[in-house]
Amino acid sequence: MTARILKPGESQLDPTEPWLALGHANDTKTAPDTKVPAPLHVQLADIIREKVYGRDWGVGSKIPSEHELMARYNLARGTVRRALALLVQEGLLVRRHGKGTFVAEPGISHAAGSRPFSFAENLHEQGKQFTTRVADSWVTPAPPDVARALEIPDDADVMFLRRVRSVDGEPIMCQESWLNLNECPGLADANFEQESLFDLVEQCSGRKIKFSRMTYSARVAGVDHAELLGCDEAAAVLLLEQIIRLADNRPIEWSTTWLKPGQSIVSDAVQPD
């Protein structure tokens, strides 16, 4: 995803605050835009949110201080504090007195079932015809958070895959996966728009997918995911995170699925005797 431009709105912000380009303070060489931009604190919150969503800043990690954010984006202290307060209110960040601001730990999770959750299989069972579009994909050495989740060395190659699934031409979900290529040779060359990821993993690994640990949380879509899902950037979306393992318990995928508003997850529960 390309870097976004921070620029002040016409009425609600300090006129002394300059326009900003991510990583380039005081950059005013920006093409005119007829759309009134969001307040600077909202734009900054979007950037921080996407850094957390993209795992540039992992769970539990300390984010840059107010002074560092002020210097990096050439913003006033009040603007930075409003952005951080917004994200704390969302539950994405947490403040620790005397220590700083950190990416919040996951909240309470609820199991949805005892088998890996395949959206493709679920849509097929409902008789829904869908299409899959690969929005992004690349192979890279594993970032630290990804390496820990997939239980691989930091320098091991992994594949990032972002897919958008649509029903009747309307996007309904965005699926982002980090895939363990050590366990799946040849997977990076597969056609993910025509075949199920689960089927491809089993073919490449020679093993069955067996286990999944799922975590659900509510999130604000943010600019980038709103564009992919065709919803408002302030919309509340359901986020499903999965660690998926093969039959020998080796983790094969760490994925997040962003569900467009209007959908739900349903599961059965049995009260113990």
N, C-alpha and C positions, 0 to 999 in steps of 0.2 A: 504494500500500500504506500502511496506517495505521501510525503510530508505535507501537512496542511498549513495554511497561512493564518496567523493570528492577527486580527485587525479590529480596532474599536468600533463600536456602534456609533450611531449619530447623536445619541442624547444621554445615555445613561452612564458614561464613563468619564474619567478624568481626561480632558483634552490634551494634557501634557504627556500622556502615555502614547508612545509611538506605535506604529504598525510593526508586527513582528513576523519573521519567517523562522520556522523551527531550526534552532542552531545558528541563526544569523540575526542578531539584534540590530534594530534600526534599519532593516531592509525595507525601503519604501518602493522598490521597483516591482510593484504588484499590479497586474492588469485590473482595470476597473471592474467592479462587480455590482450589478444592479440590486442584488439581494442585500438587505440590511443584515450585517453580521451579528452574531450573538455577542453578548457581553464578554469581555476579555476573561473574566473568571470562569465562565462556562467553557470557553475555548481551551483554557488551560486545563480545566477538569477533564475535558475530552482527551487531551494529549496524555495526561497521567493515567486515565482510565484505560486507554489503548496500550500503554506500556505494561500495565498489569495484566490486561487480557492477553497480550502477546507474549507474556512471561519474560519481558525484558527485566521487570522487577518481580522476583518470585515471592511466593507466600512467606510471610515473616521477615522479609528483607526491609531494611530501613531505606526510605526514599530520601532524595536530596532535601536539605534543610530549606527553610523559608528564604534565607539569604542566598543560597545557591540557586533556587528557582527564580528569585528576583533578578539575579545577575544573568542567568542563562537566557531568560526570556525578556529581560529589560522591563519588568513590571513593578508596580508599586506594591508595598507590603500588604495593603488592604486587599488588593486583587488576589494575591497569592493565598491569603488567609481565607478569603471567601471560597476559593476553589477547593482548598483542603477541607474546609468545613462541610462543603457539599458532599465530598466523597466520604467523609467520616459519617455523615448522616445516612448515606447509602449503605454503609457497612463495608465499603471496599478498603478503607484505611482505618487505622486505630492510632490514637495518640497515647504516648506513654510519658508521663510527667518526668521531665528532666532528661529524657532519652531521645525524644524525637517522634516522628510519625512513621508508621510501619504499614506494610501490606497486611491486611487482616487475615487471620487464620479462617479456614472454612467453618461455617456454622453447623448446626445440627443436620445430619443426613438421614434419609429414610430409604430403606431398600425397596426396590420396585419388583423384585423377583429373584429367582435363583439361577437364571441363565443370562448369558450376555445379551445385551439389548441391541438388536439389529433393526434399524428403522426401515431398511429396504424390505426385510422380511415382514415387518408389521404392515407396511403399506400394501404389499402383495396380498396379505391375508385379508385386508379390508377391500380388496378389489380396486385399489387406487392405481391409476396409471401415472407414472411420474418420470421426470427427466432429471439427469444429474449433470451439472456443469462444474468442471474443475476451474476454480477461480485463481488458485495459486498452487504451485508445487515446486519444491527444491530439495536437494540433498545437501546436508551440512554436518559438520561435527556437532555432537549433541551439546546444547546449552546445559549448564549444571543442573537446573531443575528437571530437565527432560532426562538427563543421564540417571538421576536418582530415581525417577519414577519408573524408568525402563530397566533399571539395575544393570547399567552398562558403563564402561569407562567414558570419561568426559570427551575423549577424542574419537570415540566410535561414530561412524556415520549413521545418521538417522534421516528420515524423509519427513518433511512437513507437507501436508496435503490439506487444502481447503476446498470443500465442495459445497455447492448450493443445490438443494433439491427443490423441485417445483412440481406442483399438481395443477393441471388446467392452466398452465402458463404462469402461475403465481408462485413466487418463492415461499416455501413454508419452513425451511430450516437451513442453517449453515453449519456444516460439520468440519471441525478442524482437528486433524490427527497428527501426532508424532509417532512414527512407525520405526520399529526396531529392525533395521536391515540386516543385522548380524544373524537374526533368526529367519529372515525371509529373503534369501538371495534372489535377485531378479525382479523383486517387487517394484522397484522404481521405474521399470520399463513397461509396466502394465497399463491397460486402458481402463481408467477408473470411471469413465463416463458410460461405458458399455457393460461393465461387470461389477458385481458386488465386491466390496472391499473384503468382507469376511471370506467369500469364496476364493478370492485371489490370495489372501493370507494363508489359507489352508493348502492351496495348491503349491505355493512357493515354499512353505515351511515343511510340508509333508506331515503336519499334525493338525488335530482338530482344535478349534477354539472352544474353551471349556468354561472359564471363570470370568466374572466381571465384578468389580467393586464400583458402585455408582453413588454419586453425590449430586444432590439437587440444590440449586440456589436461585434466588431472584436477582436480576441485574437490570440496569438501564442499558438500552441497546447501544447508545453512543453513535457517533457519526458514521464510522466505517461499517459496523454491523447493520445499522439502519439502512444504509445504502444497499447492502447485499440482500437484505430481507424485504426491502420496499416498505418500511414502516417509519414512524416518527423516531427521531433520535432520542427523545425522552421517554419512549415507550418502555414499559416494564416487560421483560422477556424472561422465560424460564431457561436456565442453563443446566445442562446435564453433563457431568464430568465422569468419565469411565477410565479405569485401568483394566485392560482386557488381557487375559492370560491364556496360553495354550494348555493342552492337556497335561504337559509335564510341569506346569506352573510357571513357565517362563513368560514374563510380560512382553506382549507384542505391540500394544498400542496404548497411548495415552491420548484420549480424545475429549473434546468439548463440543457439545451440540447446542446451538442457539435456536430456540423454538420461537417462531413468530407469534405474537399475541393472538389469542383465540384457540390455542391448542392446550392439551393437558396430558399428563401421565397418569395412567390408571393401573392399580395393582391390587391383588388380593392379600389379605392378612388373616392369619389363624391364631386365635388366642390359645396359649399353651394350657394343657390340662392342670 
